[in-house]
């Protein structure tokens, strides 16, 4: 009499493939899928461009004449344009966080994540692929926004390598923040909640900073908050790399280390955010699909 053995459901389920190379391949496949989806819904890109362009126009032509930059001639529109643009660029890359969270929440809500789970692929590849696709979309948005900035009179005063490094820091911060969006998208139940949850904390983060106004006009306790803000560090680093700082003016009001060494501060903040929130997001993803 032959013994009949039944395979357990765990044995029948496809096992995720390991290895760094395979994980990279899986991540690129997911990223390609998301990029194709974005191309088929062009309004996602168009609406993503409208908001930052509106901010540029409003701050430049509505508020710019009444905001004085210390060390610059009073009412200098050109000085404010050069001061402003690094902040607008940084705000644009961080606001992409809401889109990343909404996209992942939508995939969870529609059951797409369950279909990914049935495939023999690296678990973290789903989130990594999504954040990489969002990074490509953000880079495209920055290119268009930089063109608009040049049209309205923004100029850089450093070599091309330094300027590209400034945009690289901005994109690195945007990629780091996309992992915060990924975690939010895995926690909430609907894309609408992910959009709200991705924006509600970004407004104080971006406005209590050096992005739109000099911090020396803020109350002293807010100056400390603004100068230790990771968003402020990247804005200040971009200004220095673009050559948009005011000559002879100290970068920091309170002597805060991030404002004295903004490039290093921006890199450190971005790496810390990626390490912490990628770990939390992948752990949440595994528990949600277990």
PENOR-V321669 format. One record per pair of residues at least 24 apart in sequence whose ideal C-beta (glycine too) atoms are under 7 Angstrom apart, sorted by the first residue. I is the first residue (numbers start at 0). J is the second residue. If there is no record, write none. Layout:
# PENOR-V321669
I;J, I;J
This chain:
# PENOR-V321669
13;117, 13;118, 13;119, 14;119, 15;119, 15;120, 15;121, 15;122, 16;119, 16;120, 16;121, 21;121, 22;121, 22;123, 22;124, 25;120, 25;121, 25;124, 26;124, 26;127, 26;128, 26;131, 27;128, 28;128, 29;124, 29;125, 29;128, 29;129, 30;128, 30;131, 30;132, 33;128, 33;129, 33;132, 34;132, 34;135, 37;132, 37;136, 44;136, 44;139, 47;98, 47;140, 48;140, 48;143, 51;87, 51;91, 51;140, 51;144, 52;144, 52;147, 54;87, 54;90, 55;87, 55;147, 55;148, 55;151, 58;83, 58;211, 59;83, 59;151, 66;212, 68;213, 68;245, 69;213, 69;215, 69;245, 69;248, 70;245, 70;247, 70;248, 71;245, 77;152, 80;151, 80;152, 80;153, 81;153, 81;154, 81;243, 82;243, 83;211, 84;148, 84;153, 85;234, 85;237, 85;238, 85;241, 85;243, 86;210, 86;211, 86;234, 88;141, 88;144, 88;169, 88;237, 89;169, 89;172, 89;210, 89;230, 89;233, 89;234, 89;237, 90;205, 90;210, 91;140, 91;141, 91;144, 92;137, 92;141, 92;169, 92;170, 92;172, 92;173, 93;172, 93;173, 93;176, 93;201, 93;205, 93;230, 94;201, 95;133, 95;137, 95;173, 95;177, 96;176, 96;177, 96;179, 96;180, 96;197, 96;201, 97;180, 97;194, 97;197, 97;198, 98;133, 99;129, 99;130, 99;133, 99;177, 99;180, 99;181, 99;184, 100;180, 100;181, 100;183, 100;184, 100;193, 100;196, 100;197, 101;184, 101;190, 101;193, 101;194, 101;197, 102;129, 102;184, 103;129, 103;181, 103;184, 103;185, 104;184, 104;187, 104;189, 104;190, 104;193, 105;190, 107;185, 108;189, 108;190, 112;288, 116;288, 122;281, 122;284, 122;285, 123;281, 125;284, 126;181, 126;280, 126;281, 126;284, 129;181, 130;174, 130;177, 130;178, 130;181, 133;177, 134;170, 134;173, 134;174, 134;177, 137;170, 137;173, 138;170, 141;166, 141;169, 155;241, 155;242, 156;242, 157;240, 157;241, 157;242, 161;240, 162;240, 162;241, 164;240, 165;237, 165;240, 165;241, 168;233, 168;236, 168;237, 168;262, 168;265, 169;233, 169;237, 171;269, 172;233, 172;265, 172;269, 175;269, 175;272, 175;273, 176;272, 178;272, 178;273, 178;276, 178;277, 178;280, 179;272, 179;276, 181;280, 182;276, 182;279, 182;280, 182;283, 185;280, 185;283, 185;284, 185;287, 186;283, 204;228, 204;230, 205;230, 208;234, 209;234, 209;235, 210;234, 214;252, 215;252, 222;252, 222;253, 223;253, 223;255, 226;251, 226;252, 226;253, 226;255, 226;257, 226;258, 227;255, 227;257, 229;268, 229;272, 231;257, 232;257, 232;261, 232;264, 232;265, 232;268, 233;265, 235;261, 236;261, 236;262, 236;265
